[in-house]
Amino acid sequence: MAQSPFEGIKWVWMNGRLVEFEKATVHVMAHALHYGSGLFEGIRCYKTPAGPAIFRLEEHLKRLENSCKVYRMQIPFSRAELTQACFEAIRANELEECYIRPIVYRGFGTVGINPLKSPVEVAIAVWPWGRYLGDDAIEKGVDACVSSWRRSGLGSSPALAKATANYLNSQLIKMEAIADGYAEGIALDSNGYVSEGSGENIFLVQDGVLYTPPVSSSILPGITRGSIQTLAEEMGIEIRRVAIPRGMLYTCDEAFFTGTAVEVTPIRSIDRVEVGDGQPGPITRRLTAEFLALTRGEKPDRHGWLTRVPAAVVEVS
């Protein structure tokens, strides 16, 4: 039986203090459990030669704030306090690299759809998390399929907000893909254009041009997605943010997913049709190598994307 990634995790930051992992619980009548009233982030902390460093922490916390604004949820902590909370959770669990999960949710208050009388609570958990789609996914690529499930329309539930409720749709996409023998599913938007994976953004390469769906295709504007676009521009690669018809998934030269969990993961086939020659393509490999070198501190942090986790201050009495 595989070892749990939470083995050895002792502390979770909850509502302003560190709580023992086993005691970091939520009431069964919490509004978030019954009605999905939670907003969250996924962030990676990388092991670098200069010590643990969090990738684009400021941008992730800002997106969390914006997600909460959409759902009229006031975070009871400042961005600076949440930054320090991330540091505390990483140091308390003595991690050199990890995944960070801040979540803001409605706790136990009133029963009913109206969330406004339920308290807003905040937790930050950290744990080691390797390759999300498999140990060799980045090197060899993964097999994906087009899901029968569509992303919700823009007028239904806003994809711009990273809401827990949105991921019920993602679960349907993921479970269908796994049941049919694929690593991941690709959703179309309500108009039939390519949207994103169950938890990742998608890029295609055709004739040396990089394509990615626009925000209007019901995508979450990923922070890793934005980083890859920045790197592509530096490399002189043309980028087109346009509605992508499903057929292009089968005719493109290269395809890859991006996201905090998957980082940059090539797609080797879609609906059992090989992408290109079924191997990670040259543009995918260049972007992956540059992204990994920057996040792991192997190249200078020219964009200021890494926030070092400072050592704990020892108080002398």
N, C-alpha and C positions, 0 to 999 in steps of 0.2 A: 504494500500500500504506500502510495507516495506521501512524503512528509508534507504536512500542512505548512503553507508559507507564513502562518502566524505562530509557528513553533518558536519559542523564545521571545515573542513580543510580550512585554510586561505592562506597557502603559499606553493609554489613549488620552488625548487632551479633550476635555469636555467642559464647556461653559466656564472657562477661565482657570481650570486647574487640571493636573494630571490625575487620572483615575486608573486603578488597577484594571488590567485588560478584562478580567472576569466580571468586574463590577460595572463595566461601561455598558449599561443597559438602558432600554427605552420602555416606557409603560405600554402595555398591550392596547390601551385606549388612546395612544398618541394619534393625533390627526393625520400625521404623515403615513402611518400604517394603513389607515382606512381610506384615505383620499389622495395619496401620492403627493402631498404638499412638502416636497423637499427639493433643494437645489444643491448641486455638488460640483466638484472639480476633480480632475485626475492630473497629478503632477509627478514628475520624476526628479529624484535626487540622484546625481551621478557621482561615482567615485573618480576623483581626478588627482593628479600629482600634488595639488595644493589642498587636498582634503575634500570632504563632501560638498557638492555644489548643486543647487536647485535650478532646474531649467525654466527660465522665464516665469519666475514666481510672481513678479509684479503683474504681468499680463493675466496670469491665471486668476489671481485674487480680484483683479478689476473685472474680469468676466463673471466671476461669482457674484460680485456686487450688482452687476448689470442684470444677471439672471434673477436675482432677488427683487430688483426694481420692477421687473415685468409682473411678478406675482405679489407686489405690494408687501414685501417682507423686509423689514428693517433689521439688518444684522446688528446685534448688540455689541459688536467689537469693531474697532477701527482696523484698517488695512495693516497698520503698523503692529497692532496687537496680534493679528492673525499671522503676520510674518514671524513674530517672536514665538508664537504658539507652534508653528511648523518646526522651528529650530528646537524648541523644547522637546517635542515628540521624537524627533530624530536622535537628539542627544540622549534622552532618557532610555531609549531602546538600543543605544550604542551601535547605530547602523552607519556604514560607510556609503551605502547606496540603497535606495528604496523607492517605492511608490508611495505617494502622499494622497490621502483622500479627505479633503475638507468637505463637510456636509452641513447645510443649514436646513432646519426642518421645523415643522410645527409639532409641538409636543402635546401633552395631555392637558386639555382645557375643556372645551365644550364638544358635544357630539352633534354632528351635522356638517353639511357641506361648507357653510360659512366658516372660513379659517381665522377670521380676525380676532376672535376671543381666545385663541390657543396661543400659548407662549412660543416665541422663536428661540430655538436652541441651536447650539453649534458644537460640532465634534470634529476632531482631526485624528485619523488613524494612519499609521505608517506600517509598511511591511515589505520584505524583499519580494520582488516580482520580476521574473525573468522574461523570456520571449513569450508574448501573449498568444501567438498563433503557432507555437512550436519552436523547439530549440534550434532547428536549422532553417526557419522560415525566411530569415533575412538573406541567407546565402543561396537557398534553392527556390524560394518563392512558395506560394500556396495556391491551392485550387479553390475557386470561388464559383458561385452560381448567381443567377438573377432570381431574386425572391418573388414569390407570388404576392407577397405583402407589400403594399405601397406606403411611402411616407405620408404622414398626415399633411393636409393642405395648409397653406400659410394662414388661412383664416380660422383654423381649428385650434391647434396648439402650437405656439411659436417655437420653431426649431432653434431660434437664436438663444433661447434660454436652455441651459443644461439642467433640465428638470428630471427628477426621478421618474415621474409619470410617463415621460416620453419613451423611456426605455422598456416599457411593456411592448411597444411596437418593435423595438430592437430585439427583444427576447423571441418574439414570433419569427423574425427573420433569421436569427441565430439558430434556433431549434430546428427550423425547417432545413437549413443548410447542413447541419450536423446529421440529421436523420437521413439525408440524401447522399451523405458521404463527402461533403465539402468542408473546408476549414472555415469558410465565411460566406455570407450572403451579401448581395448588392441590391439595394432597394431602388426602385424608380419613384419619381415624384407623382403627384396626382395627375399630371399631364402626360406621363409616360416617358419622361426624360430621366437620365441617370441622376440619382441623388447622392447616396453614400452607402457605406457598409453599415453593419449593425452598430458599430461603435468607432468608425473610422471614416475619414475623407478619402476620396479616390482621385487619382490622376491617370491620364492616358497620354501616350506619346504617339504622334502620327507625323511621319516625314520630318522629324526633328523638332516639331512644335509640341509644347506641353499644354494639355487641355485639362481643365478642372471645372466642375459644375459651379454655377454662380449661387449666391445666397438665395435667389428666388427659386431654386430647386429644392427648397426645404432642407438645407444642410445646416449643421452646426459649424460656424466659421472656426475651424480648428486652429489652435495656436501653432501646432506643428505644421499644419497646412500653410500658414502664413510664413513660417520660417523657411520651408522648402521653396516657396515662391521667391523669397528674398535671395536665397542661394542660387536659384535658377537665373534670376536677373543678373547676378554678379557673373555668372558663367556665360552670359550672352544668349541664353536660351529663351526663345519667344514663348510667352504664356498667353493663352486665350481662355478667359473665364466666360464660357458660353454654355447654353443648353446643349446637352450631349444626347443624341438619339441612341437608343439601345443597340442598334446595329453596329455602332462604332466600337462597342465592346469586343466584337468578334473580328474586326478588321484592323484594329490598332497594332502598332509595332511593339509597344510596351505598356504595362499598366502596373500601378502600385498603390497600396494603401498608406495613409499617414495618420498618426495619432500618438498620444502620449504612451499608450500601452504598446502599440505595434511599431512605434518609431517610424521607420520607412521599410515596408515589407512588400517585395515584388509579388505580382500575381502571375502565375505561370499558365493558368488556364481558366476560362470562364465557360460554364455549361459544357465542359469537356472539349471545348475548342481551344487549342493552344494559342497563347498570346505570343506573337512573333514566332521564335523557334522554341518556345517553352522554357527559356532560360532568362534570368534577369538581363535586361538590355543595357547598352552602354550609358544612356542618360540616367537610368535608374541607379546603376552602379556608382556613377560619379556623384550624384546627389546623396546617396546613402553614405558613401565614404566621407564626404565633407561633413554631413550632419553628425555622424558618429565621432569624427575627429574633434569637432567643436564641442559637443556635449561632454566628451570624456577628457577635455582639457589637453588634448594632444596637439591642438593648434591654438594660437592666441584668440581670446574671446573678443573679437573685433566688433561685435554687435552689443556687448554687454548683456548677453543672455543668461549668464550664470551668476547666481547669488551664493556666495560661500556661506556655509553653516559655521558661524563662529564658535570657538571653544567656549565652554561654560566658564563664567566668571566665578572664581573661588573667593568667597568672602573670608577675610581674615579678621578674627575677633580680637 
